[in-house]
Amino acid sequence: MPSPAPPADRYPARAPAPAPELALAATVVDGLPGGAASVSRPILARQAARESAARTYARHLPIVPVRAQGAWITGADGRDYLDCLSGAGTLALGHNHPVVLSAIRAVLDSGAPLHVLDLATPVKDDFTSALLEVLPPELAADCRIHFAGPTGADAVEAAVKLARAATGRRGLFAFTGAYHGMTAGALALTGANAVREPAVAGDPFLTRLPFPHPYRCPFGLGGAVGEAASAAYVRTLIEDPQSGASLPAAVVVEPVQGEGGVVPAPDGWLRSLRSLTSEHGVPLIADEVQTGFGRTGALFGVDHAGVVPDVMVLSKAVGGGLPLAVVVYRASLDRWAEGAHTGTFRGNQLAMAAGAATIRHIVAEGLVRRASDLGDLLIGRLTRYQAHHALLGQVRGRGLMIGMEIVDAHAEPDASGALPAAPAAARRLRAELLSRGVIAELGGRHDAVLRLLPPLTLGDDEAEHLLAVLGRALDVVAEDRDAVREVARV
Ligand SMILES: Cc1ncc(COP(=O)(O)O)c(C=O)c1O
């Protein structure tokens, strides 16, 4: 039976005119801080009604940003929020940094084209110069840059195609806990079963390897012994003629797993991966989408271990807050054909100008060192919180990429001493922080790791404010018996 025609008034032929509240939001906040909850509520309600069920941050952070400066966002509710998410690690210099804004304005005022596919422009030329100045010198000395579609996932896809074209091999090695993006190929490399399985994403030539984890060791061994076991296992797969795994086209690794729960690759382990891949002529792809440009307290995540990869995937901070993604690789690998990885939006001039300004400012202002020092301070102080807050199973990270593993302190530890994840307590912590004006997100196994990704420009007073708010929020969550007892074993 044919379905009845929808009533005309319910399904208008044209999109409705924007609601007046949308335009009102900024005005109300400008004039009336604190009194504008009535503006944000209907916008959030319309978002919930109109946008996809797959929306993410919007579900947990019900705020309507209307202005932002540095580490702060002002919501349409008139409240200020300390932004420790920074566009998922994109905004190295925080919101609306003057050097970024003036770089963007300079392009706009110059009359230059905003979009040029992958044609050469002075703006692009300047961006590639800025990038080459900061790349590991060994790579910069003889590399090629490929502009991908402007997302990390697309750049990961490009890197994998490149490695396959250059080696003529098909296999890929990727790690447990990995996150490389949401397009089919990048998702195949990603560990999270909850998103990979429904998408039926997979790669028949992929081998999954255990990433060393300082709290939840995949071998149940922990520490240096667990790391050594992981390194030995990779070597076995490559060298044992009966390993069942062919020599791969590439090994893909994050120097610090971000979405996987802020898990730094141990330096010695990363070095062993580098020497093994070099020995066997396997390109090492470092996914620096999140770790690049000072985030971890080194210019690149691989720098901590003194490792130079064959391929680096860069996005997020590389565009200064605007969409941009590039793959940088040794020139010897440049053996793919014209059009091997193309895409329309590879010429965003505003992103290139913002990215060049961001890169130069990070270096000129010593923000890499700043991220390292401030990260040490935050991690040190948060680690001391463990004495009073038993639900902090582990505090870890590098620079301003920090994770706090939230656990059930009353449960039985497993054989290696790890307590079960407490995802409800982690969700409660995120909500408590938000109610106190701090934006942070969750990640890791069972979404039980609270992640902090503040801008590299975070001030000392802002860091103190963050620590104070975290302390109070942890106190409140510890009192919530129901939240603390809902556990998930890994
Ligand atoms: C390490 C890493 N790789 C790839 C991606 C995917 O980037 P995008 O979301 O821009 O596709 C992300 C995103 O968070 C990431 O953290």
PDBQT file of the ligand as one rigid body, heavy atoms in Angstrom, charges set to zero:
ROOT
HETATM    1  C1  LIG A 501      45.614  10.395  15.763  1.00  0.00    +0.000 C 
HETATM    2  C2  LIG A 501      44.436  10.782  14.903  1.00  0.00    +0.000 A 
HETATM    3  N1  LIG A 501      44.427  10.409  13.625  1.00  0.00    +0.000 NA
HETATM    4  C3  LIG A 501      43.411  10.723  12.807  1.00  0.00    +0.000 A 
HETATM    5  C4  LIG A 501      42.334  11.441  13.282  1.00  0.00    +0.000 A 
HETATM    6  C5  LIG A 501      41.201  11.763  12.368  1.00  0.00    +0.000 C 
HETATM    7  O1  LIG A 501      41.176  13.141  12.098  1.00  0.00    +0.000 OA
HETATM    8  P1  LIG A 501      39.835  13.777  11.509  1.00  0.00    +0.000 P 
HETATM    9  O2  LIG A 501      38.820  13.739  12.595  1.00  0.00    +0.000 OA
HETATM   10  O3  LIG A 501      40.225  15.178  11.131  1.00  0.00    +0.000 OA
HETATM   11  O4  LIG A 501      39.446  12.960  10.339  1.00  0.00    +0.000 OA
HETATM   12  C6  LIG A 501      42.306  11.853  14.618  1.00  0.00    +0.000 A 
HETATM   13  C7  LIG A 501      41.171  12.598  15.163  1.00  0.00    +0.000 C 
HETATM   14  O5  LIG A 501      40.982  12.796  16.324  1.00  0.00    +0.000 OA
HETATM   15  C8  LIG A 501      43.381  11.509  15.450  1.00  0.00    +0.000 A 
HETATM   16  O6  LIG A 501      43.411  11.851  16.739  1.00  0.00    +0.000 OA
ENDROOT
TORSDOF 0
